[in-house]
Amino acid sequence: MNVRNRFSDTLLLEANYSGERLIALIRVTIHSLIGLIPFILYFVFEDNRAEVIISLGIALSACIIAIFSYWLIRKQIHVNAVGWVLTALDISVVSLVLFLVAIYSNPLIATNSLVIWQIYGVLIFSTTLRLNPQITLFAGVLAIAQYFLLILFFDYRFDLSSLIQESAEYGAFSWYIQVARIIILILFTLVAYSFVSRARKLVIYSGTDSLTGLKNRAYFEHVFPAEVAKSCKSKRPLSFVFMDFDHFKNVNDKFGHAIGDLALQAVADVLLKRAERSSQVARWGGEEFVIFYPNHTKEEVLNIMVQIRKELSQGVEVRPNLILYLKLSAGIVECPTESDDPISIITLADDRMLQAKNNGRDQVVWQEKTL
């Protein structure tokens, strides 16, 4: 059983969101820096060439769009859809620059420039930060298609061979060079696609527990503070559970560690079955597990824990003809009514779990009450 794939979607969604934020910030920086070049040429050196004016106008528009997209992503508004749209927009902006330069200035600048077309490659590689191979492949195919169609149009629209002497700086038009550029873009795309596919596997392996397939402690500690902050901001409850299975060492001593591992996997299945879609379940270490339930009060989570304890006490089948009857001790803390600090929430829940053990085990502690 490939347990690591159990949470691959949510792990990659989190990585996708983080990558989208980084790309948005990079986009603002790049467009601002690129925009400085035509800005300085036009306003400082009074360069009124058509390509300078075109570059200035597009750079200004791109900066506005980049700032707006960064705001959208910070607000977490349809991040996945935004990624596809912005990728298409980024690629299309480069193609638009080439098109306008060819129409209003010199087509040889568009076909032979050593700078503008390479931005395609930068944009293709930047999509790898999203850890979405589909978007990376989409960016590469779109860049290749747009550039190829532009070259076909320029070759049809202009008599490029007669423009050899018109641009000594950019040289002559050559289909061999254009085909070579398209091949390079294909290679850019293949390498970027391979890179992001490999990175996705590393994200999954780094964020999951190899035995149970649940999130691991490192990933949980990464996402939990953000969930606490979201709960405090929205003033909606978030309940956190810290649990430990009673006398689990006896299972290992009596049946061996292989059966103990199967028991932990069976426990993980039970916890997942009782978890909400928005919940996060993680193996904290050993036989300790944690769960948080957004938009749930302690009383609501207490009822869930009753169901979990009941199912485990009735026995879980770890292999044919072997059923283990498990008991647990747990502590519950509600945010933000009891604490708005992630570390304090975890510490308090751990203290309540230890209180449950000291009170005789097989119970849940929340505030001054036990069950």
N, C-alpha and C positions, 0 to 999 in steps of 0.2 A: 504494500500500500504506500503510495507516494504521499505521505502526510503533509509534506511541505506545500502542496498545491491547495490545501484546504483554505488558506487565507491569502492566496496569491492576489486575488482581485483587490482586496482592501489595502494590502501592502503597496501595490502598484498605484492605486488611486492616490494614496498619500504621497508617494514619490512623484507622481505626475503633478500633483498640486504644488509641491515644493519646487519642482523643476519649472513649472509654468511661472511661478513668482520670480524665480531667478532669471528666466528668459525675458520676462516683462521688464525687469530692472535693467538687464543688459541692453534690451531694445531701446529704452529711453536714453541710455548712455551713448550707444552707438549712433543713433540718429542725431543726437545733439552734437557729437563730435564731427560726424560727417557733414552736418549742416553748417559747421563753422567754416569749412573750406569755401563753399560758394558765398557765404556771408562775407568773409574777409575779402575775397576776390572782387565782389560787387561793391561793397561799401568802402573798403579801404583802398583797393587798387583801381577802382572804377572800371572794372572789366565788364563790359556790356555784351559779351558774346552770348549767343542764344543758349548754348549748352550750360553756361553759368546761371542764367536766369531760370532755366528749366530745373536745374539741380537745386537751386535755392527754393523755388516754389514747392517742389516735391519733398525736399528735406523738411521744410516747415510743416507741411501737411502730415508727413510721417511722424514728426515729433508730437504733434497734437494727438494723433491716433495712438501713439505709444504711451503717452501719459494717460489717456482715457482707458486704454486696455489694462494698464497697471492698476488703475483704480478699480476696474471691474474685478480683476483677479484678487485684489486685496479684500474685496467684499465677498469673495467666493461665489460669484455669480456664474453658474454654468461653465465651470472651468474647462471641462472636456470639450464642449462645443466651441468655446472661445479659442482653444488651441488649434482646432481645425481651421477656423475662420482666419485667425491671425497668421497662420502658416501660409494660407493661400494669399493673404494680403501682402505679406512680406515678399514672397516670390514675385507677385504681380507688380509690386512697386519697382523692382529692378527691371522687369520687362518694360514697364511704362517709361522708365528713364531712357532705355535703349530706343524705344519707339519714338519718343519725342525728340531725342537728339538727332535721330536719323531724319525725321520729317522737317525739323526747323533749323537744323545745323548741317552736319555732314554725315551721311550714312556710314562712311568709313570709320568714323569715331565709334559708332555703335557696333560695327562688326569686328573692328580690330583693336579696340581699347583693351589694354592689359589689366585694367583695374575693375571696371564695372562688372564684367561677367563673372569675375572671381567671387563677387559677393554672393552669387548663387551657392557656391560651395560653403561659404561661411554660414549661410542660413540653413543649408541642409544639415550641417554638423550641429548647429545650435538646437535643432529639434531633438537631438539625442538626450538633452536634459529633461525632456518630458517622459523618457522611458516608455515611449509608445512607438513601437516599430511601424505601425500602420501610418502614423503621421509622418514619420521619417521617410518611408517609402513614397507617400503621397507628395511630400515636398520635392523629392528627387525627380519623380515622374513629371510633376507639374513644371519644374524648372527646365527639364530636358525638352518637354513638349513645347513650352512657350518659346524657348530660345530657338528651337528648330523652326517653328512656324514663323518667327520673326525673320530669321535668315532667309527663308523661302520668300517671304513677302518683300524684303529688301532687294533680293536678287531679281524678283519680278518687277518691282516698282521702279527701281533705278538701274541705269546702265552702269553697273559698278566698275566694269573694266575701263571705262572712259574716265573714271575719277582717280586714276593712279597718280597723275601729276598734281591733282588738286590737294592732296594731303601727304606731303613728304614725311610728316611726323608719324602718321599712322600706317603708311605703306599701302600695298595693294591688297585687294580682296582676293581670298583664296578659299575654295571649298575644302581643300585639304586641311587647312587650319581650322575651319569651322567643324569639320568632322572630328578632328582631334579634340577640340574643346568639348564636343558632345560626349565623346568617349571618356574624357576626364570627369565630366559630370556623372556619367554612369558609374565610374569607379568611386567617386565621392559617395554616391548613394549606396552602393554595395558595402563599402567599408562602414559607413554610418549605420546602416541597417544591421550589420553583423555586430557592431559595437553595442548598440542598444539592446539587441537580443541577449547578448552575453551579460550586460549590466542588469537586465531584468532578473536573470537567474540569481545573480549575486544579491539583489535586493530581497528576493524571496528567502534565500538561505540565511541571510543575516537577520531577518525579522521573525523567524519561526523556530519553535522548539522541535528538534529533530525527532524526538520520541513521540510526542502527542500530536504534533501538527498545529498546536495552538500558537498564538503570538508568544514571543519570549519576553523576558523582563526588560531587555534593552528597548525593544519596540514600545512596550507598554509605557515605560518611563518617558519615552519621546512624545507619545500622543496624549497622555493623561493630563499634563498641565494645560494643553490647549482646550481640552474638554472642560476642565474646571473653570478656565477663564470664560469659556462660552456660557457655561451655566451661571456664573456670577453676573455676566453682562445681561443675559436674558432674564435673570431672576427665576429661572426654572430649576427644579431640583435635579440633583445627580447623586445617586447612591452608589457607594463603593463597598465591596465585600472582600474581606481577606479571610481565607479559609485554609485549614490544615486538617489532614485526615488522621484520625486517632489510631494510635498503635499500628501505623502502617509498616513499621519495621518488622512486626510479627509476620506479616505476609511474606516479606523477603526471607526471613529466617525459616519459615515453615515450608514455603513452596519454591523458594529460589528467586533470584533477581529477574529471571526471564518472565515468570508469572507476575512479579511485581510490575514489570514494564507493561504487560498486557492489562493489568489492573488500572494503571495510570491512563492508558489509552481509553479504557472503558469509562473511566471517570470523565475524561475530556469529552467523550461523546454525550454523556448525560448533561454536563454543563452547557454544551453547545445547544442541546435540544431545548433547554430551559432559558437560553439567552434570547434577548430581543434582537431585532435586525440592527439596531443602532448600538448594541452593547459591544464591549470588547472583553474577550476572555483570554487570560494569559496564564502560563505556568510560571510562577514566581521562582521556583526552585524546589528540588526534592519532591515532596508531596504537598507543597503549598501552591495554591491557585488564587488568582484575583479576578474580579469582574467589576465593571462599572456599568450602571444602567442609567442612561440619560432620561430625563423627564419622568423619573420614578422616585417616590418618597421611600423612606425607610420601611414604612408599613407595607407598601406594595412589594418591595424586595423581600421583606420578611416572609410574605406568603410564598414567593418563589422559592426561597430557601427551604421552607417547609416541604414543598414538593420534591426538591432535590434530595433532601435528607430521607424522605419517605421512599423514594425510588432506590436510593443506594442501600438503605437498610433492608429492603425486600430482596436484595441480591442482584449482582451483575454477573453475567456469564462471560468469563474471560477466555474460556475454551470449552469445547464439548465436555459435558459432565463435570465441569468445575464452576461452581457459583460462589462468589465471595460476597459476604455481607459487610458493608463498610459503614463507618460512622465518621462524622466530621464535626469540628468546632470552627465557629466563624464569628467575625465581628463586622458590624455594619456601621457606616458613617454617612451622613447626608450632607451634601454641599448645596448651597452655601450657608445653611442655617447653623451648622456646627463648626465649619471652618471653610475658608476660601483659599487655603494654602495647600498645594498638592502633597508636599512632604508631611505636613501636619495631618492631613486626611489619612494617608497611608499609615503613619505612625499610630494614630488613634485607633484605626481599624485593627492593626496588629496587636495593640494593647488589649482590645476587647476580645480578640481571638484567644490571647493568652489567658484572659480572665475566664473565658469559657472553659478552657482546659483546666484551670485551677479550681473551677466550680464543679468539676466532675466529668468534663468532656461531653460530647454528643449534644451540643446546644449552640444556640446563636445568641450573642450579646449585642444589644442595641440600647444605648443609653444605660439606664439602671435596671433594665428588664432582661430576662433571658427566656429562651424558648427551647 
